Amino acid sequence: MGVKSLRNWQKNEVRILTQFYPKMGTKVVQKLPRRSVESIKIKASQLGLKYTKLKVRETPVQRWTDDEWHLLEKNLHLFPSEMTVLFPGRTKSALEKAKDRLRKLKRRGDRQRLAGLDKE
């Protein structure tokens, strides 16, 4: 089963695991050489720790401004690839998602939510 030892976890080991596991996952084994990957997974689970792999984004997250939402609404008939000229700081994917979101809100008639889109 790959068990290196049945010894108890030391406070400093738990601190290292708690600090680094959420970002590193089982790669934290590099900082805990006397622990196996399996023991790290078990202890992390017992502590309720979750590994959240961060995705590398093409562009940083940018909130949509009121002007952008209005421009998008006026140009919903265009394809996202055509809209990239109007929205130079937005990816095609961001434009597709924003169009879908705007259409859904319009279908529901959610005027209050439409007015507050830029605040999300």
C-alpha positions as CSV (number, residue, x, y, z in Angstrom):
1,M,0.0,0.0,0.0
2,G,3.1,2.3,0.1
3,V,2.8,3.2,3.7
4,K,6.1,4.7,4.9
5,S,5.2,5.0,8.5
6,L,2.3,4.9,10.9
7,R,3.6,7.7,13.0
8,N,1.5,10.6,14.1
9,W,1.6,13.9,12.2
10,Q,3.7,16.6,13.8
11,K,2.2,20.1,14.2
12,N,4.7,21.6,11.7
13,E,3.7,18.9,9.2
14,V,0.1,19.7,9.6
15,R,0.9,23.4,9.2
16,I,2.8,22.8,6.0
17,L,0.0,20.6,4.7
18,T,-2.7,23.2,5.6
19,Q,-0.7,26.0,4.0
20,F,0.4,24.4,0.8
21,Y,-2.0,21.5,-0.1
22,P,-4.8,23.8,-1.4
23,K,-2.4,25.2,-4.0
24,M,0.0,22.4,-4.6
25,G,-2.0,19.3,-4.0
26,T,0.0,16.1,-3.6
27,K,3.1,18.0,-4.8
28,V,3.4,19.1,-1.2
29,V,5.2,15.8,-0.8
30,Q,8.3,17.8,-1.8
31,K,8.0,19.7,1.4
32,L,7.1,16.6,3.5
33,P,9.8,14.1,2.4
34,R,8.9,11.6,5.2
35,R,5.3,11.3,4.0
36,S,3.9,9.4,1.1
37,V,1.5,10.9,-1.5
38,E,-1.2,8.5,-0.1
39,S,-0.7,9.6,3.5
40,I,-0.9,13.3,2.3
41,K,-4.2,12.6,0.6
42,I,-5.6,10.9,3.6
43,K,-4.5,13.6,6.1
44,A,-5.7,16.4,3.7
45,S,-9.1,14.6,3.5
46,Q,-9.3,14.3,7.3
47,L,-8.5,18.0,7.6
48,G,-11.1,18.9,5.0
49,L,-8.5,20.4,2.7
50,K,-9.3,20.7,-1.0
51,Y,-6.8,21.1,-3.9
52,T,-8.0,23.8,-6.2
53,K,-6.0,23.8,-9.4
54,L,-5.7,27.3,-10.8
55,K,-6.2,27.7,-14.5
56,V,-3.9,30.0,-16.4
57,R,-6.1,32.7,-18.0
58,E,-5.6,34.3,-21.4
59,T,-6.6,37.7,-19.9
60,P,-7.3,38.9,-16.4
61,V,-10.9,38.9,-15.2
62,Q,-12.5,42.2,-16.2
63,R,-15.9,43.4,-15.0
64,W,-18.2,44.6,-17.8
65,T,-19.0,48.3,-17.8
66,D,-22.5,49.8,-18.4
67,D,-21.2,51.1,-21.8
68,E,-20.1,47.6,-22.7
69,W,-23.4,46.0,-21.8
70,H,-25.3,48.6,-23.9
71,L,-22.9,48.2,-26.8
72,L,-23.3,44.4,-26.6
73,E,-27.1,44.7,-26.4
74,K,-27.1,46.9,-29.6
75,N,-24.9,44.3,-31.4
76,L,-26.4,41.0,-30.3
77,H,-27.1,40.2,-34.0
78,L,-23.3,40.0,-34.7
79,F,-21.1,36.9,-34.3
80,P,-18.6,37.0,-31.4
81,S,-15.8,36.9,-34.0
82,E,-17.2,40.1,-35.5
83,M,-17.6,41.7,-32.1
84,T,-14.0,41.5,-31.2
85,V,-13.4,44.7,-33.1
86,L,-15.9,46.5,-30.9
87,F,-14.5,44.9,-27.7
88,P,-10.7,44.9,-28.1
89,G,-10.1,43.9,-24.5
90,R,-12.5,40.9,-24.6
91,T,-11.9,37.4,-25.9
92,K,-14.3,35.6,-28.2
93,S,-15.2,33.3,-25.4
94,A,-16.0,36.2,-23.0
95,L,-18.2,37.7,-25.7
96,E,-20.1,34.4,-26.3
97,K,-20.7,34.0,-22.5
98,A,-21.9,37.6,-22.2
99,K,-24.2,37.3,-25.1
100,D,-25.8,34.1,-23.7
101,R,-26.1,35.8,-20.3
102,L,-27.8,38.9,-21.7
103,R,-30.2,36.8,-23.8
104,K,-31.2,34.7,-20.8
105,L,-31.9,37.8,-18.7
106,K,-33.9,39.4,-21.5
107,R,-36.0,36.2,-22.0
108,R,-36.8,36.2,-18.3
109,G,-37.6,39.9,-18.4
110,D,-35.3,40.5,-15.5
111,R,-35.0,44.3,-15.9
112,Q,-33.6,44.9,-12.4
113,R,-30.9,42.3,-13.0
114,L,-30.2,43.7,-16.5
115,A,-29.6,47.1,-15.0
116,G,-27.1,45.7,-12.5
117,L,-25.1,43.5,-14.8
118,D,-22.0,45.7,-14.6
119,K,-21.9,45.2,-10.8
120,E,-21.2,41.4,-11.0
